Amino acid sequence: MDERKGVLTPNQEKGLDDLIELEGLAERFDGVIIKLVDNQVIERLKGKIPVEHHETVYAIIDEVFRALGIEP
């Protein structure tokens, strides 16, 4: 399994970046913003969830991304 910081794998971060279509500078920086939010903000929020539930959260996120055609 890929290493996760936050709740997304690096492949999911890239897939989300590819999925989101913005214009101009926003498109240029959306990948960086996705990674920053997941790795910093979501990682801190994840700390509030008991560790024994992390795998359940990952499984849910993975299924949502699979439905979008993005593998973990």
N, C-alpha and C positions, 0 to 999 in steps of 0.2 A: 504494500500500500504506500502511496506517496505520503511524504511528510506534510502535515497540515500545521499551519499557523493560522489561527482564526478557525473557520470551519470549512474553508475551501481548499482543495488541492491546487497546486500550481496549474494543472491542466484546466480545472474549473475556472480559475481566475482568467486564464487566456480565453477560454470558451465564452465567458461572460463578456469580456472585452470585444470579441468578434461579434457577438450577438447584438451588442448595443451600438447603434449607428448614430453618431452625433455629427455636428458640423464644425469646421474650423479648429480652433485651439482645443475646444472641448473634446473632439475626437482624438486629438494628438495626446491628450493627457488622461483620458478615461481609464486606460489600463493601469497607469500609476495610481490613480485615485482608488480603483477597485482593490488593488493590492494593499495600499495603505490602510483603507478602511477595514478590510478583512484582517490583515496582520496586526493592526494596532487596536482599533476600536472593538471589533468583534472578538479578538483574542481576550481583551479585558472583560467583556461581557461573559464570555465562555467561562471565565474564572468564577463567576457567580453560580454556575451550574455544577452540581456535584459530579465529580470525576466519573462515577459509575454510570452516569447518563450520557457521557460524551459520545460513546459509540452509537447510541440511539439517535442522537442529533446528527451525527455523520451519516447514518443510514438514510435518514429522512432527506438530508441535503443531497446525497448521492442519487436518490430516486427522483427528486425534482429535476436535477441536472440531466439524468438519463432521459426523462420525458422531453427535455429540450434538445436531446441528441448530443449531449456533452458527457463523455465518459469521465469517471474520476481519475 
